Amino acid sequence: MGSAIAARLAEHGCKVLTSLEGRSAATQARAAASGMIGAGEAEIAACDIILSIVPPGEAVALAEQLATVINRSAKKPVIVDCNAVNVETIRTIEDIVLSSGARLVDAAIIGLPPKPGTKGPALYVSGEAAADVAVLGQLGLDLRPIDGPIGAASALKMSYAGINKGLTGLGAAMVLAATRAGAADALRDELALSLPHVQARLANALPDMLPKAYRWVAEMREIAGFLGDDHPAALIYEGFVRLFEHIAADVQGEGTEAAQLVAFAESCKAKPS
């Protein structure tokens, strides 16, 4: 997502800097292909706008790293936190960012990484400083302001991802259970008859999820935290944490269950004889 958004910004004439220190050769090549320029911390701190796009488990650490550098800089940028974190986490990030003298915009990316010829994804923004990043809408991003404080955009992201990725997790769990019991074909056929839209969704969502499962673990934890420790629905997403940990381990290991999910998806796409 980060490299694709960088490419969109670069296409519209924006100079995009990034930190490549300690990054792999593949990451450096992807950054170059996206039009990003490697830069040091001081150069990045001197930018007008800093987009934070990292796995949710790294969002607070990055905010702390940026705040340390910005504290030493005369320039005080706007930091746009685009990560899938819950309201409590974004408020922690807000305290960190404001302590450095920088401003924070809460942002939620909804949709697939941008591709040439497409408008998306949507970038919802909230908070008092949201108007300060209006230029992003002129640089190719589908900017959608929310009339709300820090936390509003993150709440939207948690709610949307909870539904969208939760449905994928639910489908994966039931497909694997049906496969173990020898009922996968029957499940596929019944979905085609009574819930064809669900079957079509799973046919695309299940294989697409597999390489991302490891990244969804922290996001499910954030969604559970968004619901609250005392809310019974939080247990659903704690369960999804364990499910996606399990799937990610399978993808990195024998791949048995990953193959079962792919086989189910492919059978859904096959034309009936």
C-alpha positions in Angstrom: 0.0 0.0 0.0 2.7 2.5 0.9 4.7 2.1 -2.3 1.5 2.3 -4.4 0.4 5.5 -2.7 3.9 6.9 -3.1 3.8 6.1 -6.8 0.4 7.9 -7.1 1.8 11.0 -5.4 5.0 10.9 -7.6 2.9 10.6 -10.7 1.3 13.9 -9.7 4.6 15.7 -9.3 5.1 15.2 -5.5 8.6 14.6 -4.2 8.3 11.5 -2.0 11.0 10.7 0.5 11.4 7.5 2.5 13.8 5.9 4.9 15.6 2.9 3.4 18.2 2.4 6.1 18.5 -1.3 6.9 15.8 -2.2 4.3 16.1 -5.2 2.0 17.2 -5.0 -1.6 13.7 -5.9 -2.6 12.2 -3.0 -0.6 14.8 -0.6 -2.0 14.0 -1.7 -5.6 10.2 -1.3 -4.9 10.8 2.2 -3.5 12.8 3.2 -6.6 10.1 1.8 -8.9 7.5 3.8 -7.0 9.4 7.1 -7.5 10.5 7.3 -3.8 13.8 8.8 -2.9 15.9 7.5 0.0 16.5 10.1 2.7 17.8 10.5 6.2 15.7 11.2 9.3 16.4 14.9 9.3 15.3 15.3 5.7 12.1 13.4 6.3 11.4 15.5 9.4 11.7 18.7 7.3 8.9 17.6 4.9 5.6 19.3 4.9 3.5 16.1 5.3 4.6 12.7 6.6 2.5 9.7 5.8 2.8 6.8 8.3 1.8 3.6 6.5 3.2 0.5 8.4 1.7 -2.6 10.0 -0.5 -1.6 12.9 1.8 -3.2 15.5 4.6 -0.7 14.4 2.5 2.5 14.4 3.3 3.7 17.9 7.0 2.9 17.6 7.2 4.9 14.3 5.4 7.8 15.9 7.9 7.8 18.8 10.8 7.7 16.3 9.4 10.6 14.3 8.7 12.6 17.4 12.3 12.2 18.6 13.6 13.6 15.3 11.0 16.4 15.0 11.8 17.6 18.5 15.3 18.5 17.2 13.9 20.2 14.0 12.7 23.7 13.6 10.2 22.4 11.0 7.0 21.0 12.4 5.3 18.8 9.8 1.8 17.3 9.7 1.9 13.6 10.4 -0.9 11.6 8.8 -1.3 8.3 10.6 -2.8 5.9 8.0 -2.5 2.7 10.0 -5.2 0.3 11.0 -5.2 1.1 14.7 -8.0 1.5 17.2 -9.2 4.7 18.8 -7.2 4.3 22.0 -4.0 3.6 20.0 -4.5 6.7 17.8 -5.0 8.8 20.9 -1.7 7.5 22.2 -0.1 8.4 18.9 -1.7 11.9 19.1 0.0 12.5 22.5 3.4 11.4 21.1 3.1 13.6 18.0 1.8 16.7 19.7 4.6 16.5 22.3 7.1 17.1 19.4 5.2 20.2 18.2 4.0 18.4 15.0 0.3 18.1 14.1 -1.6 14.9 13.6 -4.2 13.8 11.1 -6.1 10.5 11.8 -6.5 8.7 8.5 -8.1 5.5 7.3 -7.3 3.8 4.0 -10.2 1.8 2.6 -9.8 -0.1 -0.6 -7.0 -1.7 -2.6 -3.7 -0.1 -3.4 -4.0 2.5 -6.2 -3.3 1.4 -9.7 -3.0 3.4 -12.9 -6.5 4.3 -14.2 -8.2 3.9 -10.9 -9.3 6.5 -8.4 -9.1 4.6 -5.1 -8.4 3.8 -2.5 -10.4 6.2 -0.3 -8.3 8.1 2.3 -10.6 9.3 5.1 -9.2 11.9 7.4 -10.3 13.5 10.7 -9.0 15.8 13.3 -8.4 19.5 13.6 -5.4 19.4 11.2 -7.3 17.5 8.5 -7.7 20.7 6.4 -3.9 21.1 6.4 -3.5 18.1 4.1 -6.1 19.1 1.5 -3.3 19.2 -1.0 -3.2 15.4 -1.0 -6.5 15.5 -2.9 -4.8 17.5 -5.6 -2.0 15.0 -5.8 -4.1 12.0 -6.9 -5.4 10.7 -3.6 -9.2 10.2 -3.0 -9.3 12.4 0.1 -12.5 12.2 2.1 -12.7 14.5 5.2 -14.8 13.3 8.2 -16.3 16.0 10.4 -14.9 14.5 13.6 -11.9 14.5 16.0 -8.9 12.3 16.1 -10.2 8.8 16.4 -13.1 9.2 14.0 -11.2 7.9 10.9 -9.7 5.1 12.9 -13.2 4.1 14.2 -14.4 3.9 10.6 -11.4 1.8 9.7 -11.9 -0.6 12.6 -15.6 -0.9 11.8 -15.1 -1.5 8.1 -12.2 -3.9 8.5 -14.1 -5.7 11.2 -16.9 -6.5 8.8 -14.8 -6.9 5.6 -11.9 -9.0 7.0 -14.1 -10.6 9.6 -16.3 -12.1 6.8 -13.1 -13.4 5.1 -12.0 -15.0 8.4 -15.4 -16.5 9.0 -15.5 -17.9 5.5 -11.9 -19.4 5.9 -12.8 -21.0 9.2 -16.0 -22.7 7.8 -14.4 -23.8 4.5 -11.5 -25.4 6.4 -14.0 -27.1 8.8 -16.2 -28.3 5.9 -13.1 -29.6 4.1 -12.0 -31.6 7.1 -15.4 -33.2 7.3 -15.7 -34.0 3.6 -18.4 -31.4 3.0 -16.5 -28.8 1.0 -18.2 -29.6 -2.4 -21.6 -29.6 -0.8 -20.9 -26.2 0.9 -19.7 -24.8 -2.4 -22.9 -26.0 -4.2 -25.2 -24.7 -1.5 -23.6 -21.3 -1.5 -24.0 -21.2 -5.3 -27.7 -21.8 -4.9 -28.7 -19.8 -1.9 -25.8 -17.3 -1.3 -24.1 -16.8 -4.7 -22.8 -13.3 -3.7 -21.0 -14.9 -0.7 -19.6 -17.7 -2.9 -18.3 -15.1 -5.3 -16.7 -13.1 -2.5 -15.0 -16.1 -1.0 -13.7 -17.2 -4.4 -11.6 -14.0 -4.5 -11.1 -13.2 -0.8 -9.7 -16.5 0.4 -6.6 -16.7 -1.9 -6.1 -13.0 -1.6 -6.0 -13.2 2.2 -3.3 -15.9 2.4 -0.1 -13.8 1.8 -1.6 -11.1 4.1 -2.7 -13.3 7.0 0.4 -12.4 9.1 -0.4 -8.7 8.8 -4.0 -9.2 9.7 -3.0 -10.6 13.2 -2.2 -7.2 14.7 -5.2 -5.6 13.0 -7.6 -8.1 14.6 -6.0 -7.3 18.0 -6.7 -3.6 17.3 -10.3 -4.4 16.4 -10.8 -6.4 19.6 -9.4 -3.4 21.5 -11.7 -1.1 19.6 -14.7 -3.1 20.8 -13.4 -3.1 24.4 -12.1 -5.8 26.7 -15.5 -6.1 28.4 -17.5 -6.4 25.2 -18.4 -10.0 24.3 -17.8 -9.3 20.6 -14.1 -8.7 21.3 -13.8 -12.4 21.8 -14.7 -12.9 18.2 -11.7 -10.9 17.0 -9.4 -12.4 19.6 -10.4 -15.7 17.9 -9.6 -14.2 14.5 -6.1 -13.3 15.9 -5.5 -17.0 16.5 -7.0 -18.0 13.2 -4.8 -15.7 11.1 -1.8 -16.7 13.2 -2.6 -20.3 12.4 -3.1 -19.6 8.7 0.1 -17.5 8.5 2.1 -20.3 10.1 0.6 -22.8 7.6 1.5 -20.5 4.7 5.0 -20.4 5.9 5.1 -24.1 6.6 3.5 -27.1 4.9 0.7 -25.0 3.3 -1.9 -27.8 3.7 -4.8 -25.6 4.7 -3.7 -22.8 2.3 -4.0 -25.3 -0.5 -7.5 -26.3 0.7 -8.6 -22.7 0.7 -7.2 -22.1 -2.8 -8.8 -25.4 -4.0 -12.2 -24.3 -2.7 -11.9 -20.8 -4.3 -10.9 -22.3 -7.6 -13.8 -24.8 -7.5 -16.1 -21.8 -6.9 -14.8 -20.1 -10.1 -15.0 -23.3 -12.2 -17.9 -23.3 -14.7 -20.4 -26.1 -14.0 -20.2 -29.0 -16.4 
